[in-house]
Amino acid sequence: MSSRSRSRASSAARITDERIGDLVSKLQALLPEARLRSNDRVPSARVLQETCSYIRSLHREVDDLSERLAELLAAADASTAQAAVIRGLLM
């Protein structure tokens, strides 16, 4: 590889690293726990782990709420306005 090619490859890697750092910082700002320490330098791997954990917790919360709505719908009279609202939330 010529030095010019290496220079381009190095420059491309540096831009990619900078872009990744920027995206990780933005991702960190979206995490509830990360907002509390937004001035701290947190390793990218830690931010990604926290993101995965947060997404899993959101999935669990959605599942729990869907189950509760389904139970409410089953207990409600199907012709009421409340039942229509619950059905709309489940769709």
PDB file of N, CA, C and O in Angstrom:
ATOM      1  N   MET A   1       0.847  -1.166   0.000  1.00  0.00           N
ATOM      2  CA  MET A   1       0.000   0.000   0.000  1.00  0.00           C
ATOM      3  C   MET A   1       0.896   1.233   0.000  1.00  0.00           C
ATOM      4  O   MET A   1       1.834   1.311   0.794  1.00  0.00           O
ATOM      5  N   SER A   2       0.626   2.190  -0.869  1.00  0.00           N
ATOM      6  CA  SER A   2       1.437   3.403  -0.922  1.00  0.00           C
ATOM      7  C   SER A   2       1.132   4.299   0.270  1.00  0.00           C
ATOM      8  O   SER A   2       0.112   4.145   0.941  1.00  0.00           O
ATOM      9  N   SER A   3       2.047   5.245   0.521  1.00  0.00           N
ATOM     10  CA  SER A   3       1.840   6.141   1.670  1.00  0.00           C
ATOM     11  C   SER A   3       0.603   7.006   1.455  1.00  0.00           C
ATOM     12  O   SER A   3      -0.078   7.368   2.415  1.00  0.00           O
ATOM     13  N   ARG A   4       0.315   7.336   0.208  1.00  0.00           N
ATOM     14  CA  ARG A   4      -0.892   8.123  -0.094  1.00  0.00           C
ATOM     15  C   ARG A   4      -2.144   7.318   0.230  1.00  0.00           C
ATOM     16  O   ARG A   4      -3.094   7.855   0.801  1.00  0.00           O
ATOM     17  N   SER A   5      -2.157   6.042  -0.126  1.00  0.00           N
ATOM     18  CA  SER A   5      -3.293   5.171   0.180  1.00  0.00           C
ATOM     19  C   SER A   5      -3.452   5.007   1.686  1.00  0.00           C
ATOM     20  O   SER A   5      -4.562   5.027   2.218  1.00  0.00           O
ATOM     21  N   ARG A   6      -2.304   4.843   2.367  1.00  0.00           N
ATOM     22  CA  ARG A   6      -2.359   4.714   3.834  1.00  0.00           C
ATOM     23  C   ARG A   6      -2.901   5.989   4.464  1.00  0.00           C
ATOM     24  O   ARG A   6      -3.666   5.943   5.428  1.00  0.00           O
ATOM     25  N   SER A   7      -2.498   7.120   3.912  1.00  0.00           N
ATOM     26  CA  SER A   7      -2.955   8.403   4.436  1.00  0.00           C
ATOM     27  C   SER A   7      -4.469   8.527   4.287  1.00  0.00           C
ATOM     28  O   SER A   7      -5.159   8.959   5.211  1.00  0.00           O
ATOM     29  N   ARG A   8      -4.974   8.148   3.127  1.00  0.00           N
ATOM     30  CA  ARG A   8      -6.432   8.176   2.914  1.00  0.00           C
ATOM     31  C   ARG A   8      -7.138   7.209   3.853  1.00  0.00           C
ATOM     32  O   ARG A   8      -8.172   7.545   4.430  1.00  0.00           O
ATOM     33  N   ALA A   9      -6.589   6.019   4.007  1.00  0.00           N
ATOM     34  CA  ALA A   9      -7.196   5.019   4.891  1.00  0.00           C
ATOM     35  C   ALA A   9      -7.176   5.501   6.331  1.00  0.00           C
ATOM     36  O   ALA A   9      -8.148   5.324   7.064  1.00  0.00           O
ATOM     37  N   SER A  10      -6.069   6.109   6.735  1.00  0.00           N
ATOM     38  CA  SER A  10      -5.959   6.632   8.089  1.00  0.00           C
ATOM     39  C   SER A  10      -6.960   7.765   8.310  1.00  0.00           C
ATOM     40  O   SER A  10      -7.614   7.834   9.350  1.00  0.00           O
ATOM     41  N   SER A  11      -7.071   8.643   7.328  1.00  0.00           N
ATOM     42  CA  SER A  11      -8.016   9.750   7.422  1.00  0.00           C
ATOM     43  C   SER A  11      -9.449   9.233   7.490  1.00  0.00           C
ATOM     44  O   SER A  11     -10.256   9.735   8.272  1.00  0.00           O
ATOM     45  N   ALA A  12      -9.761   8.245   6.686  1.00  0.00           N
ATOM     46  CA  ALA A  12     -11.105   7.665   6.701  1.00  0.00           C
ATOM     47  C   ALA A  12     -11.393   7.015   8.045  1.00  0.00           C
ATOM     48  O   ALA A  12     -12.506   7.129   8.557  1.00  0.00           O
ATOM     49  N   ALA A  13     -10.409   6.335   8.624  1.00  0.00           N
ATOM     50  CA  ALA A  13     -10.592   5.702   9.927  1.00  0.00           C
ATOM     51  C   ALA A  13     -10.791   6.756  11.003  1.00  0.00           C
ATOM     52  O   ALA A  13     -11.618   6.582  11.898  1.00  0.00           O
ATOM     53  N   ARG A  14     -10.034   7.854  10.922  1.00  0.00           N
ATOM     54  CA  ARG A  14     -10.161   8.914  11.915  1.00  0.00           C
ATOM     55  C   ARG A  14     -11.546   9.545  11.837  1.00  0.00           C
ATOM     56  O   ARG A  14     -12.162   9.801  12.872  1.00  0.00           O
ATOM     57  N   ILE A  15     -12.033   9.793  10.667  1.00  0.00           N
ATOM     58  CA  ILE A  15     -13.379  10.352  10.505  1.00  0.00           C
ATOM     59  C   ILE A  15     -14.402   9.374  11.059  1.00  0.00           C
ATOM     60  O   ILE A  15     -15.336   9.776  11.753  1.00  0.00           O
ATOM     61  N   THR A  16     -14.234   8.119  10.762  1.00  0.00           N
ATOM     62  CA  THR A  16     -15.158   7.107  11.263  1.00  0.00           C
ATOM     63  C   THR A  16     -15.123   7.056  12.783  1.00  0.00           C
ATOM     64  O   THR A  16     -16.174   6.980  13.418  1.00  0.00           O
ATOM     65  N   ASP A  17     -13.948   7.096  13.372  1.00  0.00           N
ATOM     66  CA  ASP A  17     -13.825   7.085  14.828  1.00  0.00           C
ATOM     67  C   ASP A  17     -14.484   8.317  15.442  1.00  0.00           C
ATOM     68  O   ASP A  17     -15.166   8.219  16.463  1.00  0.00           O
ATOM     69  N   GLU A  18     -14.279   9.466  14.822  1.00  0.00           N
ATOM     70  CA  GLU A  18     -14.896  10.696  15.317  1.00  0.00           C
ATOM     71  C   GLU A  18     -16.419  10.611  15.213  1.00  0.00           C
ATOM     72  O   GLU A  18     -17.147  11.002  16.126  1.00  0.00           O
ATOM     73  N   ARG A  19     -16.870  10.097  14.090  1.00  0.00           N
ATOM     74  CA  ARG A  19     -18.319   9.966  13.874  1.00  0.00           C
ATOM     75  C   ARG A  19     -18.914   8.984  14.878  1.00  0.00           C
ATOM     76  O   ARG A  19     -19.989   9.228  15.428  1.00  0.00           O
ATOM     77  N   ILE A  20     -18.228   7.894  15.112  1.00  0.00           N
ATOM     78  CA  ILE A  20     -18.694   6.914  16.104  1.00  0.00           C
ATOM     79  C   ILE A  20     -18.744   7.557  17.477  1.00  0.00           C
ATOM     80  O   ILE A  20     -19.715   7.375  18.211  1.00  0.00           O
ATOM     81  N   GLY A  21     -17.722   8.298  17.831  1.00  0.00           N
ATOM     82  CA  GLY A  21     -17.703   8.985  19.119  1.00  0.00           C
ATOM     83  C   GLY A  21     -18.867   9.952  19.257  1.00  0.00           C
ATOM     84  O   GLY A  21     -19.488  10.039  20.316  1.00  0.00           O
ATOM     85  N   ASP A  22     -19.158  10.674  18.190  1.00  0.00           N
ATOM     86  CA  ASP A  22     -20.283  11.619  18.193  1.00  0.00           C
ATOM     87  C   ASP A  22     -21.603  10.875  18.376  1.00  0.00           C
ATOM     88  O   ASP A  22     -22.451  11.290  19.166  1.00  0.00           O
ATOM     89  N   LEU A  23     -21.771   9.785  17.651  1.00  0.00           N
ATOM     90  CA  LEU A  23     -23.011   9.006  17.762  1.00  0.00           C
ATOM     91  C   LEU A  23     -23.166   8.376  19.142  1.00  0.00           C
ATOM     92  O   LEU A  23     -24.273   8.326  19.677  1.00  0.00           O
ATOM     93  N   VAL A  24     -22.082   7.902  19.717  1.00  0.00           N
ATOM     94  CA  VAL A  24     -22.121   7.322  21.062  1.00  0.00           C
ATOM     95  C   VAL A  24     -22.500   8.395  22.082  1.00  0.00           C
ATOM     96  O   VAL A  24     -23.267   8.132  23.008  1.00  0.00           O
ATOM     97  N   SER A  25     -21.964   9.594  21.912  1.00  0.00           N
ATOM     98  CA  SER A  25     -22.314  10.700  22.814  1.00  0.00           C
ATOM     99  C   SER A  25     -23.798  11.032  22.719  1.00  0.00           C
ATOM    100  O   SER A  25     -24.457  11.258  23.734  1.00  0.00           O
ATOM    101  N   LYS A  26     -24.317  11.060  21.505  1.00  0.00           N
ATOM    102  CA  LYS A  26     -25.755  11.320  21.315  1.00  0.00           C
ATOM    103  C   LYS A  26     -26.585  10.203  21.924  1.00  0.00           C
ATOM    104  O   LYS A  26     -27.615  10.462  22.547  1.00  0.00           O
ATOM    105  N   LEU A  27     -26.147   8.975  21.750  1.00  0.00           N
ATOM    106  CA  LEU A  27     -26.846   7.835  22.321  1.00  0.00           C
ATOM    107  C   LEU A  27     -26.831   7.911  23.841  1.00  0.00           C
ATOM    108  O   LEU A  27     -27.844   7.642  24.485  1.00  0.00           O
ATOM    109  N   GLN A  28     -25.703   8.270  24.410  1.00  0.00           N
ATOM    110  CA  GLN A  28     -25.581   8.401  25.861  1.00  0.00           C
ATOM    111  C   GLN A  28     -26.563   9.445  26.392  1.00  0.00           C
ATOM    112  O   GLN A  28     -27.145   9.265  27.462  1.00  0.00           O
ATOM    113  N   ALA A  29     -26.745  10.525  25.650  1.00  0.00           N
ATOM    114  CA  ALA A  29     -27.662  11.583  26.082  1.00  0.00           C
ATOM    115  C   ALA A  29     -29.114  11.104  26.100  1.00  0.00           C
ATOM    116  O   ALA A  29     -29.941  11.670  26.815  1.00  0.00           O
ATOM    117  N   LEU A  30     -29.426  10.079  25.328  1.00  0.00           N
ATOM    118  CA  LEU A  30     -30.791   9.551  25.281  1.00  0.00           C
ATOM    119  C   LEU A  30     -31.104   8.587  26.419  1.00  0.00           C
ATOM    120  O   LEU A  30     -32.270   8.318  26.704  1.00  0.00           O
ATOM    121  N   LEU A  31     -30.075   8.072  27.064  1.00  0.00           N
ATOM    122  CA  LEU A  31     -30.279   7.100  28.139  1.00  0.00           C
ATOM    123  C   LEU A  31     -30.600   7.817  29.442  1.00  0.00           C
ATOM    124  O   LEU A  31     -29.911   8.772  29.803  1.00  0.00           O
ATOM    125  N   PRO A  32     -31.632   7.377  30.155  1.00  0.00           N
ATOM    126  CA  PRO A  32     -32.006   8.054  31.401  1.00  0.00           C
ATOM    127  C   PRO A  32     -30.862   8.129  32.414  1.00  0.00           C
ATOM    128  O   PRO A  32     -30.629   9.195  32.983  1.00  0.00           O
ATOM    129  N   GLU A  33     -30.153   7.045  32.652  1.00  0.00           N
ATOM    130  CA  GLU A  33     -29.068   7.045  33.626  1.00  0.00           C
ATOM    131  C   GLU A  33     -27.901   7.897  33.144  1.00  0.00           C
ATOM    132  O   GLU A  33     -27.210   8.521  33.949  1.00  0.00           O
ATOM    133  N   ALA A  34     -27.683   7.926  31.850  1.00  0.00           N
ATOM    134  CA  ALA A  34     -26.546   8.651  31.292  1.00  0.00           C
ATOM    135  C   ALA A  34     -26.744  10.159  31.388  1.00  0.00           C
ATOM    136  O   ALA A  34     -25.765  10.902  31.462  1.00  0.00           O
ATOM    137  N   ARG A  35     -27.972  10.618  31.386  1.00  0.00           N
ATOM    138  CA  ARG A  35     -28.215  12.059  31.482  1.00  0.00           C
ATOM    139  C   ARG A  35     -27.679  12.618  32.789  1.00  0.00           C
ATOM    140  O   ARG A  35     -27.277  13.779  32.856  1.00  0.00           O
ATOM    141  N   LEU A  36     -27.673  11.793  33.827  1.00  0.00           N
ATOM    142  CA  LEU A  36     -27.225  12.244  35.129  1.00  0.00           C
ATOM    143  C   LEU A  36     -25.728  12.512  35.161  1.00  0.00           C
ATOM    144  O   LEU A  36     -25.251  13.286  35.991  1.00  0.00           O
ATOM    145  N   ARG A  37     -24.996  11.884  34.272  1.00  0.00           N
ATOM    146  CA  ARG A  37     -23.546  12.055  34.263  1.00  0.00           C
ATOM    147  C   ARG A  37     -23.045  12.436  32.872  1.00  0.00           C
ATOM    148  O   ARG A  37     -22.003  11.960  32.421  1.00  0.00           O
ATOM    149  N   SER A  38     -23.793  13.290  32.209  1.00  0.00           N
ATOM    150  CA  SER A  38     -23.475  13.640  30.828  1.00  0.00           C
ATOM    151  C   SER A  38     -22.100  14.274  30.660  1.00  0.00           C
ATOM    152  O   SER A  38     -21.551  14.254  29.559  1.00  0.00           O
ATOM    153  N   ASN A  39     -21.531  14.834  31.721  1.00  0.00           N
ATOM    154  CA  ASN A  39     -20.201  15.441  31.616  1.00  0.00           C
ATOM    155  C   ASN A  39     -19.083  14.425  31.792  1.00  0.00           C
ATOM    156  O   ASN A  39     -17.926  14.716  31.487  1.00  0.00           O
ATOM    157  N   ASP A  40     -19.418  13.232  32.283  1.00  0.00           N
ATOM    158  CA  ASP A  40     -18.399  12.195  32.489  1.00  0.00           C
ATOM    159  C   ASP A  40     -18.079  11.498  31.179  1.00  0.00           C
ATOM    160  O   ASP A  40     -18.939  11.353  30.310  1.00  0.00           O
ATOM    161  N   ARG A  41     -16.853  11.077  31.051  1.00  0.00           N
ATOM    162  CA  ARG A  41     -16.423  10.292  29.880  1.00  0.00           C
ATOM    163  C   ARG A  41     -16.720   8.834  30.186  1.00  0.00           C
ATOM    164  O   ARG A  41     -16.148   8.253  31.109  1.00  0.00           O
ATOM    165  N   VAL A  42     -17.616   8.249  29.406  1.00  0.00           N
ATOM    166  CA  VAL A  42     -18.008   6.856  29.595  1.00  0.00           C
ATOM    167  C   VAL A  42     -17.548   6.071  28.373  1.00  0.00           C
ATOM    168  O   VAL A  42     -17.761   6.513  27.244  1.00  0.00           O
ATOM    169  N   PRO A  43     -16.920   4.917  28.577  1.00  0.00           N
ATOM    170  CA  PRO A  43     -16.481   4.108  27.424  1.00  0.00           C
ATOM    171  C   PRO A  43     -17.656   3.741  26.519  1.00  0.00           C
ATOM    172  O   PRO A  43     -18.767   3.492  26.986  1.00  0.00           O
ATOM    173  N   SER A  44     -17.385   3.712  25.222  1.00  0.00           N
ATOM    174  CA  SER A  44     -18.424   3.395  24.242  1.00  0.00           C
ATOM    175  C   SER A  44     -19.073   2.050  24.528  1.00  0.00           C
ATOM    176  O   SER A  44     -20.288   1.905  24.394  1.00  0.00           O
ATOM    177  N   ALA A  45     -18.278   1.072  24.918  1.00  0.00           N
ATOM    178  CA  ALA A  45     -18.829  -0.255  25.203  1.00  0.00           C
ATOM    179  C   ALA A  45     -19.862  -0.177  26.327  1.00  0.00           C
ATOM    180  O   ALA A  45     -20.891  -0.850  26.274  1.00  0.00           O
ATOM    181  N   ARG A  46     -19.592   0.632  27.329  1.00  0.00           N
ATOM    182  CA  ARG A  46     -20.521   0.790  28.459  1.00  0.00           C
ATOM    183  C   ARG A  46     -21.822   1.454  27.996  1.00  0.00           C
ATOM    184  O   ARG A  46     -22.911   1.052  28.407  1.00  0.00           O
ATOM    185  N   VAL A  47     -21.701   2.470  27.144  1.00  0.00           N
ATOM    186  CA  VAL A  47     -22.894   3.138  26.613  1.00  0.00           C
ATOM    187  C   VAL A  47     -23.733   2.147  25.818  1.00  0.00           C
ATOM    188  O   VAL A  47     -24.958   2.135  25.937  1.00  0.00           O
ATOM    189  N   LEU A  48     -23.082   1.318  25.009  1.00  0.00           N
ATOM    190  CA  LEU A  48     -23.813   0.331  24.213  1.00  0.00           C
ATOM    191  C   LEU A  48     -24.480  -0.718  25.111  1.00  0.00           C
ATOM    192  O   LEU A  48     -25.604  -1.138  24.837  1.00  0.00           O
ATOM    193  N   GLN A  49     -23.793  -1.145  26.184  1.00  0.00           N
ATOM    194  CA  GLN A  49     -24.400  -2.095  27.126  1.00  0.00           C
ATOM    195  C   GLN A  49     -25.619  -1.480  27.804  1.00  0.00           C
ATOM    196  O   GLN A  49     -26.655  -2.131  27.936  1.00  0.00           O
ATOM    197  N   GLU A  50     -25.496  -0.231  28.232  1.00  0.00           N
ATOM    198  CA  GLU A  50     -26.618   0.443  28.876  1.00  0.00           C
ATOM    199  C   GLU A  50     -27.787   0.615  27.905  1.00  0.00           C
ATOM    200  O   GLU A  50     -28.950   0.492  28.289  1.00  0.00           O
ATOM    201  N   THR A  51     -27.461   0.901  26.645  1.00  0.00           N
ATOM    202  CA  THR A  51     -28.502   1.042  25.627  1.00  0.00           C
ATOM    203  C   THR A  51     -29.263  -0.262  25.449  1.00  0.00           C
ATOM    204  O   THR A  51     -30.493  -0.267  25.404  1.00  0.00           O
ATOM    205  N   CYS A  52     -28.538  -1.361  25.348  1.00  0.00           N
ATOM    206  CA  CYS A  52     -29.188  -2.670  25.196  1.00  0.00           C
ATOM    207  C   CYS A  52     -30.061  -2.987  26.404  1.00  0.00           C
ATOM    208  O   CYS A  52     -31.181  -3.475  26.250  1.00  0.00           O
ATOM    209  N   SER A  53     -29.561  -2.716  27.592  1.00  0.00           N
ATOM    210  CA  SER A  53     -30.349  -2.956  28.808  1.00  0.00           C
ATOM    211  C   SER A  53     -31.601  -2.099  28.827  1.00  0.00           C
ATOM    212  O   SER A  53     -32.676  -2.570  29.200  1.00  0.00           O
ATOM    213  N   TYR A  54     -31.467  -0.843  28.427  1.00  0.00           N
ATOM    214  CA  TYR A  54     -32.609   0.066  28.413  1.00  0.00           C
ATOM    215  C   TYR A  54     -33.655  -0.392  27.400  1.00  0.00           C
ATOM    216  O   TYR A  54     -34.851  -0.358  27.688  1.00  0.00           O
ATOM    217  N   ILE A  55     -33.219  -0.815  26.229  1.00  0.00           N
ATOM    218  CA  ILE A  55     -34.153  -1.314  25.208  1.00  0.00           C
ATOM    219  C   ILE A  55     -34.869  -2.563  25.701  1.00  0.00           C
ATOM    220  O   ILE A  55     -36.072  -2.712  25.484  1.00  0.00           O
ATOM    221  N   ARG A  56     -34.134  -3.475  26.369  1.00  0.00           N
ATOM    222  CA  ARG A  56     -34.776  -4.668  26.934  1.00  0.00           C
ATOM    223  C   ARG A  56     -35.823  -4.287  27.972  1.00  0.00           C
ATOM    224  O   ARG A  56     -36.901  -4.879  28.012  1.00  0.00           O
ATOM    225  N   SER A  57     -35.510  -3.297  28.815  1.00  0.00           N
ATOM    226  CA  SER A  57     -36.474  -2.888  29.837  1.00  0.00           C
ATOM    227  C   SER A  57     -37.705  -2.250  29.190  1.00  0.00           C
ATOM    228  O   SER A  57     -38.823  -2.436  29.670  1.00  0.00           O
ATOM    229  N   LEU A  58     -37.508  -1.505  28.110  1.00  0.00           N
ATOM    230  CA  LEU A  58     -38.650  -0.931  27.395  1.00  0.00           C
ATOM    231  C   LEU A  58     -39.519  -2.025  26.781  1.00  0.00           C
ATOM    232  O   LEU A  58     -40.746  -1.930  26.805  1.00  0.00           O
ATOM    233  N   HIS A  59     -38.889  -3.059  26.233  1.00  0.00           N
ATOM    234  CA  HIS A  59     -39.644  -4.186  25.674  1.00  0.00           C
ATOM    235  C   HIS A  59     -40.474  -4.863  26.766  1.00  0.00           C
ATOM    236  O   HIS A  59     -41.642  -5.187  26.551  1.00  0.00           O
ATOM    237  N   ARG A  60     -39.870  -5.075  27.933  1.00  0.00           N
ATOM    238  CA  ARG A  60     -40.607  -5.689  29.048  1.00  0.00           C
ATOM    239  C   ARG A  60     -41.791  -4.823  29.467  1.00  0.00           C
ATOM    240  O   ARG A  60     -42.880  -5.327  29.742  1.00  0.00           O
ATOM    241  N   GLU A  61     -41.560  -3.521  29.509  1.00  0.00           N
ATOM    242  CA  GLU A  61     -42.635  -2.603  29.895  1.00  0.00           C
ATOM    243  C   GLU A  61     -43.775  -2.626  28.880  1.00  0.00           C
ATOM    244  O   GLU A  61     -44.946  -2.620  29.261  1.00  0.00           O
ATOM    245  N   VAL A  62     -43.442  -2.653  27.608  1.00  0.00           N
ATOM    246  CA  VAL A  62     -44.467  -2.732  26.559  1.00  0.00           C
ATOM    247  C   VAL A  62     -45.242  -4.035  26.681  1.00  0.00           C
ATOM    248  O   VAL A  62     -46.469  -4.042  26.581  1.00  0.00           O
ATOM    249  N   ASP A  63     -44.531  -5.137  26.896  1.00  0.00           N
ATOM    250  CA  ASP A  63     -45.205  -6.431  27.058  1.00  0.00           C
ATOM    251  C   ASP A  63     -46.153  -6.417  28.257  1.00  0.00           C
ATOM    252  O   ASP A  63     -47.286  -6.890  28.164  1.00  0.00           O
ATOM    253  N   ASP A  64     -45.685  -5.872  29.380  1.00  0.00           N
ATOM    254  CA  ASP A  64     -46.518  -5.797  30.583  1.00  0.00           C
ATOM    255  C   ASP A  64     -47.752  -4.937  30.354  1.00  0.00           C
ATOM    256  O   ASP A  64     -48.857  -5.315  30.743  1.00  0.00           O
ATOM    257  N   LEU A  65     -47.569  -3.791  29.728  1.00  0.00           N
ATOM    258  CA  LEU A  65     -48.708  -2.908  29.466  1.00  0.00           C
ATOM    259  C   LEU A  65     -49.683  -3.533  28.483  1.00  0.00           C
ATOM    260  O   LEU A  65     -50.896  -3.391  28.637  1.00  0.00           O
ATOM    261  N   SER A  66     -49.168  -4.218  27.483  1.00  0.00           N
ATOM    262  CA  SER A  66     -50.049  -4.897  26.520  1.00  0.00           C
ATOM    263  C   SER A  66     -50.872  -5.979  27.209  1.00  0.00           C
ATOM    264  O   SER A  66     -52.059  -6.149  26.931  1.00  0.00           O
ATOM    265  N   GLU A  67     -50.223  -6.701  28.106  1.00  0.00           N
ATOM    266  CA  GLU A  67     -50.934  -7.750  28.842  1.00  0.00           C
ATOM    267  C   GLU A  67     -52.020  -7.137  29.723  1.00  0.00           C
ATOM    268  O   GLU A  67     -53.135  -7.655  29.786  1.00  0.00           O
ATOM    269  N   ARG A  68     -51.701  -6.044  30.397  1.00  0.00           N
ATOM    270  CA  ARG A  68     -52.699  -5.387  31.251  1.00  0.00           C
ATOM    271  C   ARG A  68     -53.862  -4.857  30.424  1.00  0.00           C
ATOM    272  O   ARG A  68     -55.016  -4.958  30.839  1.00  0.00           O
ATOM    273  N   LEU A  69     -53.564  -4.290  29.254  1.00  0.00           N
ATOM    274  CA  LEU A  69     -54.635  -3.804  28.379  1.00  0.00           C
ATOM    275  C   LEU A  69     -55.512  -4.951  27.887  1.00  0.00           C
ATOM    276  O   LEU A  69     -56.734  -4.820  27.812  1.00  0.00           O
ATOM    277  N   ALA A  70     -54.887  -6.063  27.556  1.00  0.00           N
ATOM    278  CA  ALA A  70     -55.658  -7.225  27.103  1.00  0.00           C
ATOM    279  C   ALA A  70     -56.576  -7.721  28.211  1.00  0.00           C
ATOM    280  O   ALA A  70     -57.716  -8.105  27.947  1.00  0.00           O
ATOM    281  N   GLU A  71     -56.088  -7.717  29.451  1.00  0.00           N
ATOM    282  CA  GLU A  71     -56.918  -8.126  30.583  1.00  0.00           C
ATOM    283  C   GLU A  71     -58.080  -7.158  30.787  1.00  0.00           C
ATOM    284  O   GLU A  71     -59.203  -7.581  31.058  1.00  0.00           O
ATOM    285  N   LEU A  72     -57.812  -5.863  30.657  1.00  0.00           N
ATOM    286  CA  LEU A  72     -58.884  -4.872  30.777  1.00  0.00           C
ATOM    287  C   LEU A  72     -59.932  -5.048  29.688  1.00  0.00           C
ATOM    288  O   LEU A  72     -61.132  -4.940  29.938  1.00  0.00           O
ATOM    289  N   LEU A  73     -59.463  -5.319  28.484  1.00  0.00           N
ATOM    290  CA  LEU A  73     -60.389  -5.519  27.365  1.00  0.00           C
ATOM    291  C   LEU A  73     -61.246  -6.752  27.590  1.00  0.00           C
ATOM    292  O   LEU A  73     -62.444  -6.741  27.305  1.00  0.00           O
ATOM    293  N   ALA A  74     -60.640  -7.808  28.097  1.00  0.00           N
ATOM    294  CA  ALA A  74     -61.396  -9.040  28.360  1.00  0.00           C
ATOM    295  C   ALA A  74     -62.434  -8.812  29.453  1.00  0.00           C
ATOM    296  O   ALA A  74     -63.510  -9.408  29.424  1.00  0.00           O
ATOM    297  N   ALA A  75     -62.114  -7.951  30.418  1.00  0.00           N
ATOM    298  CA  ALA A  75     -63.038  -7.698  31.524  1.00  0.00           C
ATOM    299  C   ALA A  75     -64.090  -6.644  31.177  1.00  0.00           C
ATOM    300  O   ALA A  75     -65.139  -6.592  31.818  1.00  0.00           O
ATOM    301  N   ALA A  76     -63.827  -5.809  30.175  1.00  0.00           N
ATOM    302  CA  ALA A  76     -64.754  -4.728  29.825  1.00  0.00           C
ATOM    303  C   ALA A  76     -65.842  -5.228  28.890  1.00  0.00           C
ATOM    304  O   ALA A  76     -65.652  -6.183  28.137  1.00  0.00           O
ATOM    305  N   ASP A  77     -66.963  -4.573  28.956  1.00  0.00           N
ATOM    306  CA  ASP A  77     -68.053  -4.839  28.018  1.00  0.00           C
ATOM    307  C   ASP A  77     -67.576  -4.393  26.638  1.00  0.00           C
ATOM    308  O   ASP A  77     -67.179  -3.241  26.467  1.00  0.00           O
ATOM    309  N   ALA A  78     -67.611  -5.281  25.665  1.00  0.00           N
ATOM    310  CA  ALA A  78     -67.055  -5.028  24.336  1.00  0.00           C
ATOM    311  C   ALA A  78     -67.718  -3.853  23.627  1.00  0.00           C
ATOM    312  O   ALA A  78     -67.136  -3.310  22.688  1.00  0.00           O
ATOM    313  N   SER A  79     -68.898  -3.448  24.036  1.00  0.00           N
ATOM    314  CA  SER A  79     -69.602  -2.378  23.336  1.00  0.00           C
ATOM    315  C   SER A  79     -69.364  -0.997  23.952  1.00  0.00           C
ATOM    316  O   SER A  79     -69.889  -0.008  23.439  1.00  0.00           O
ATOM    317  N   THR A  80     -68.600  -0.903  25.022  1.00  0.00           N
ATOM    318  CA  THR A  80     -68.393   0.383  25.680  1.00  0.00           C
ATOM    319  C   THR A  80     -67.292   1.201  24.991  1.00  0.00           C
ATOM    320  O   THR A  80     -66.478   0.672  24.234  1.00  0.00           O
ATOM    321  N   ALA A  81     -67.298   2.488  25.276  1.00  0.00           N
ATOM    322  CA  ALA A  81     -66.267   3.373  24.732  1.00  0.00           C
ATOM    323  C   ALA A  81     -64.896   2.988  25.288  1.00  0.00           C
ATOM    324  O   ALA A  81     -63.888   3.079  24.587  1.00  0.00           O
ATOM    325  N   GLN A  82     -64.866   2.556  26.554  1.00  0.00           N
ATOM    326  CA  GLN A  82     -63.602   2.140  27.175  1.00  0.00           C
ATOM    327  C   GLN A  82     -63.004   0.964  26.406  1.00  0.00           C
ATOM    328  O   GLN A  82     -61.799   0.932  26.158  1.00  0.00           O
ATOM    329  N   ALA A  83     -63.830   0.012  26.036  1.00  0.00           N
ATOM    330  CA  ALA A  83     -63.352  -1.152  25.284  1.00  0.00           C
ATOM    331  C   ALA A  83     -62.814  -0.723  23.913  1.00  0.00           C
ATOM    332  O   ALA A  83     -61.820  -1.270  23.435  1.00  0.00           O
ATOM    333  N   ALA A  84     -63.470   0.251  23.288  1.00  0.00           N
ATOM    334  CA  ALA A  84     -63.006   0.736  21.986  1.00  0.00           C
ATOM    335  C   ALA A  84     -61.633   1.401  22.114  1.00  0.00           C
ATOM    336  O   ALA A  84     -60.768   1.217  21.258  1.00  0.00           O
ATOM    337  N   VAL A  85     -61.441   2.168  23.176  1.00  0.00           N
ATOM    338  CA  VAL A  85     -60.143   2.810  23.403  1.00  0.00           C
ATOM    339  C   VAL A  85     -59.068   1.750  23.630  1.00  0.00           C
ATOM    340  O   VAL A  85     -57.973   1.849  23.076  1.00  0.00           O
ATOM    341  N   ILE A  86     -59.369   0.751  24.432  1.00  0.00           N
ATOM    342  CA  ILE A  86     -58.396  -0.311  24.718  1.00  0.00           C
ATOM    343  C   ILE A  86     -58.053  -1.065  23.431  1.00  0.00           C
ATOM    344  O   ILE A  86     -56.885  -1.357  23.175  1.00  0.00           O
ATOM    345  N   ARG A  87     -59.058  -1.378  22.632  1.00  0.00           N
ATOM    346  CA  ARG A  87     -58.811  -2.070  21.361  1.00  0.00           C
ATOM    347  C   ARG A  87     -57.918  -1.228  20.469  1.00  0.00           C
ATOM    348  O   ARG A  87     -57.021  -1.754  19.811  1.00  0.00           O
ATOM    349  N   GLY A  88     -58.157   0.075  20.445  1.00  0.00           N
ATOM    350  CA  GLY A  88     -57.340   0.975  19.629  1.00  0.00           C
ATOM    351  C   GLY A  88     -55.890   0.997  20.090  1.00  0.00           C
ATOM    352  O   GLY A  88     -54.982   1.102  19.265  1.00  0.00           O
ATOM    353  N   LEU A  89     -55.660   0.899  21.393  1.00  0.00           N
ATOM    354  CA  LEU A  89     -54.299   0.873  21.909  1.00  0.00           C
ATOM    355  C   LEU A  89     -53.577  -0.426  21.568  1.00  0.00           C
ATOM    356  O   LEU A  89     -52.357  -0.440  21.399  1.00  0.00           O
ATOM    357  N   LEU A  90     -54.322  -1.498  21.469  1.00  0.00           N
ATOM    358  CA  LEU A  90     -53.720  -2.806  21.180  1.00  0.00           C
ATOM    359  C   LEU A  90     -53.430  -3.004  19.703  1.00  0.00           C
ATOM    360  O   LEU A  90     -52.621  -3.861  19.349  1.00  0.00           O
ATOM    361  N   MET A  91     -54.066  -2.236  18.834  1.00  0.00           N
ATOM    362  CA  MET A  91     -53.891  -2.420  17.398  1.00  0.00           C
ATOM    363  C   MET A  91     -52.647  -1.747  16.900  1.00  0.00           C
ATOM    364  O   MET A  91     -52.349  -1.805  15.707  1.00  0.00           O
TER     365      MET A  91
END
